[in-house]
Amino acid sequence: MKITVLGAGIMGVSTAWHLAERGHEVTVVDRQPDAALETSFANAAQISVSYCEPWANKEAPLKALKWMFSKEAPLLFRPQFPIGKGWHQYRWGLEFLANCNDAAFERNVQQLVALGSYSHTALKDVVNATGIEYNRLEKGIAHFYVDQKSFDSAAGAAALMAKYGVQRRVVSRDELLRIEPAFKLYADHIVGGTYTPSDESGDAREFTQQLAQRCAERGVQFLWEHDVLSLNKQGDSMDSVSVQDRRSGKTSALRSDHFVLSMGSYTAPLLRTVGINLPIYPGKGYSATFKILKPELAPQVSFIDDSVKCAMSRLGDYLRIAGTIEVGGYDTGLDSSLSRARCEMLARRVEAIFPGVCDTRLDTEGGNPQFWTGLRPATPTNIPYIGKSKVQKLWVNAGHGTLGWTHGAGSGKAVAELISGAKPDMNFKFYGY
Ligand SMILES: Cc1cc2nc3c(=O)[nH]c(=O)nc-3n(C[C@H](O)[C@H](O)[C@H](O)COP(=O)(O)OP(=O)(O)OC[C@H]3O[C@@H](n4cnc5c(N)ncnc54)[C@H](O)[C@@H]3O)c2cc1C
């Protein structure tokens, strides 16, 4: 069949790869000149199957309220005014609140674990089939705590995850230091941690761009620098997609047997134009990538610093730190005082945990450190929409929030299977099924 995929982030490229594997004729459209130049560009690099708890839990509302006035808050809800203009944000917030209870939390965790484990196998299969190298480190993910109360509650979370088959070990400070000796310079602050040995890390941009190249070698056509302008329906079914070439300004209509929408946070506004309302809203996050000065003292194990909810991963000669979420619209700027405060916090944490190990000077010549922001396509449950919409021939693979890199390979495979008439082998509630 002829299939058009809209968006070339991790979701679109992975979808294209798996469709091409099944013999379909695939075209991918993206407004950028290459793959993974928006949210899949510089994330925290974690393949985090075992740390997949949704943000919505019974403690989240109180914490979010407390954090509303802190520039360094891990989760910042920034209400859009007037309320009419920000309606989609308020609706998202209300659905988020409806998920802040134990029953919803457990239901959502079960879905995320199922998708994570299916996706991990899919990722390994793609890597084995293609030989793509992307600074992959199969050393697990650690989580460390600097206060006893948080460490104590980590044991409860590990027990809950064990119910779903997740192997998350609670570890003492000494054991944590054996797992990652680089923590020794910060050991006095650490009270303990948890560790998931089967998790891993690697560069999502590198992976996605190389996979796009492999797709092209297999005959997938890429229309780079093309804006998707509109979805055109005929009755209840998709007819075509209008696109515009950014270089020539020329517009054209693309026709195919099926269309897959994987445009990250921009999926929701486009779907609304054909009467479909999905609660996918941007969650702005930040990352900073630092040159490592002392490789022997830099960490190999990817980890999460619970005190600021930031993740760090080694990517070859660089250390990436990423985190924080602002629910406040589509702005990706780095210039506001809020953005500057968040970037400075990231640099400060790296220097505090690994003093002198990275070049953490701000504003140096030559592009170090590299600060970046991206819009996580967030849903109130953290569960993405993978499946078919009510408009015939229109499929969706979007809304992966904090875990899009982790779930990328599997989500692409699952939607390709569904379009091909097969049933993905996982216990997951697919959209439209
Ligand atoms: C700070 C941060 C840290 C993160 N850390 C992790 C992590 O450690 N592990 C993890 O699993 N996930 C992580 N994530 C989440 C992950 O990066 C995202 O979920 C994932 O990249 C989303 O991929 P996507 O393909 O859906 O969206 P995108 O990568 O944004 O792709 C969408 C594509 O659609 C294109 N597009 C949009 N609109 C149009 C249009 N009108 N016309 C044409 N093209 C269009 C864009 O150019 C883009 O290429 C993190 C995210 C952030 C922001």
The ligand as an SDF file (V2000), in Angstrom:
LIG
                    3D

 53 58  0  0  0  0  0  0  0  0999 V2000
   14.0650   17.7610   27.9070 C   0  0  0  0  0  0  0  0  0  0  0  0
   13.5350   16.4550   27.3880 C   0  0  0  0  0  0  0  0  0  0  0  0
   14.0790   15.2680   27.8450 C   0  0  0  0  0  0  0  0  0  0  0  0
   13.5800   14.0460   27.3990 C   0  0  0  0  0  0  0  0  0  0  0  0
   14.1820   12.8850   27.7900 N   0  0  0  0  0  0  0  0  0  0  0  0
   13.7230   11.6900   27.3480 C   0  0  0  0  0  0  0  0  0  0  0  0
   14.3720   10.4830   27.7300 C   0  0  0  0  0  0  0  0  0  0  0  0
   15.4010   10.4770   28.4070 O   0  0  0  0  0  0  0  0  0  0  0  0
   13.8280    9.3130   27.3310 N   0  0  0  0  0  0  0  0  0  0  0  0
   12.6910    9.2700   26.5570 C   0  0  0  0  0  0  0  0  0  0  0  0
   12.2270    8.1680   26.2670 O   0  0  0  0  0  0  0  0  0  0  0  0
   12.1030   10.4090   26.1140 N   0  0  0  0  0  0  0  0  0  0  0  0
   12.5890   11.6110   26.4970 C   0  0  0  0  0  0  0  0  0  0  0  0
   11.9890   12.7700   26.0800 N   0  0  0  0  0  0  0  0  0  0  0  0
   10.7780   12.6870   25.2420 C   0  0  0  0  0  0  0  0  0  0  0  0
   11.0770   12.4410   23.7660 C   0  0  0  0  0  0  0  0  0  0  0  0
   12.1630   13.2280   23.3520 O   0  0  0  0  0  0  0  0  0  0  0  0
    9.8290   12.7820   22.9290 C   0  0  0  0  0  0  0  0  0  0  0  0
    8.7020   12.0930   23.4500 O   0  0  0  0  0  0  0  0  0  0  0  0
   10.0140   12.3700   21.4720 C   0  0  0  0  0  0  0  0  0  0  0  0
   11.1750   12.9430   20.9460 O   0  0  0  0  0  0  0  0  0  0  0  0
    8.8060   12.7880   20.6440 C   0  0  0  0  0  0  0  0  0  0  0  0
    9.0410   12.3590   19.3340 O   0  0  0  0  0  0  0  0  0  0  0  0
    8.0040   12.6780   18.1760 P   0  0  0  0  0  0  0  0  0  0  0  0
    8.4960   12.0100   16.9410 O   0  0  0  0  0  0  0  0  0  0  0  0
    6.6260   12.3860   18.6500 O   0  0  0  0  0  0  0  0  0  0  0  0
    8.0680   14.2680   18.0380 O   0  0  0  0  0  0  0  0  0  0  0  0
    9.1770   15.1870   17.2960 P   0  0  0  0  0  0  0  0  0  0  0  0
   10.5250   14.6590   17.4880 O   0  0  0  0  0  0  0  0  0  0  0  0
    8.9170   16.5830   17.6940 O   0  0  0  0  0  0  0  0  0  0  0  0
    8.8040   14.9900   15.7700 O   0  0  0  0  0  0  0  0  0  0  0  0
    7.7060   15.6390   15.1700 C   0  0  0  0  0  0  0  0  0  0  0  0
    8.1140   16.0610   13.7770 C   0  0  0  0  0  0  0  0  0  0  0  0
    7.0010   16.6690   13.1360 O   0  0  0  0  0  0  0  0  0  0  0  0
    7.4640   17.7500   12.3570 C   0  0  0  0  0  0  0  0  0  0  0  0
    6.3490   18.6950   12.1940 N   0  0  0  0  0  0  0  0  0  0  0  0
    5.5860   19.2750   13.1550 C   0  0  0  0  0  0  0  0  0  0  0  0
    4.6690   20.0780   12.6030 N   0  0  0  0  0  0  0  0  0  0  0  0
    4.8460   20.0130   11.2550 C   0  0  0  0  0  0  0  0  0  0  0  0
    4.1910   20.6200   10.1260 C   0  0  0  0  0  0  0  0  0  0  0  0
    3.1280   21.4650   10.2450 N   0  0  0  0  0  0  0  0  0  0  0  0
    4.6500   20.3240    8.8910 N   0  0  0  0  0  0  0  0  0  0  0  0
    5.6880   19.4530    8.7290 C   0  0  0  0  0  0  0  0  0  0  0  0
    6.3520   18.8710    9.7510 N   0  0  0  0  0  0  0  0  0  0  0  0
    5.9190   19.1370   10.9910 C   0  0  0  0  0  0  0  0  0  0  0  0
    8.6190   18.3440   13.1660 C   0  0  0  0  0  0  0  0  0  0  0  0
    9.5230   19.0430   12.3290 O   0  0  0  0  0  0  0  0  0  0  0  0
    9.2480   17.0980   13.7900 C   0  0  0  0  0  0  0  0  0  0  0  0
   10.3400   16.6210   13.0510 O   0  0  0  0  0  0  0  0  0  0  0  0
   12.4830   14.0140   26.4860 C   0  0  0  0  0  0  0  0  0  0  0  0
   11.9560   15.2050   25.9950 C   0  0  0  0  0  0  0  0  0  0  0  0
   12.4780   16.4290   26.4370 C   0  0  0  0  0  0  0  0  0  0  0  0
   11.9060   17.6950   25.8830 C   0  0  0  0  0  0  0  0  0  0  0  0
  1  2  1  0
  2  3  1  0
  2 52  2  0
  3  4  2  0
  4  5  1  0
  4 50  1  0
  5  6  2  0
  6  7  1  0
  6 13  1  0
  7  8  2  0
  7  9  1  0
  9 10  1  0
 10 11  2  0
 10 12  1  0
 12 13  2  0
 13 14  1  0
 14 15  1  0
 14 50  1  0
 15 16  1  0
 16 17  1  0
 16 18  1  0
 18 19  1  0
 18 20  1  0
 20 21  1  0
 20 22  1  0
 22 23  1  0
 23 24  1  0
 24 25  2  0
 24 26  1  0
 24 27  1  0
 27 28  1  0
 28 29  2  0
 28 30  1  0
 28 31  1  0
 31 32  1  0
 32 33  1  0
 33 34  1  0
 33 48  1  0
 34 35  1  0
 35 36  1  0
 35 46  1  0
 36 37  1  0
 36 45  1  0
 37 38  2  0
 38 39  1  0
 39 40  1  0
 39 45  2  0
 40 41  1  0
 40 42  2  0
 42 43  1  0
 43 44  2  0
 44 45  1  0
 46 47  1  0
 46 48  1  0
 48 49  1  0
 50 51  2  0
 51 52  1  0
 52 53  1  0
M  END
$$$$
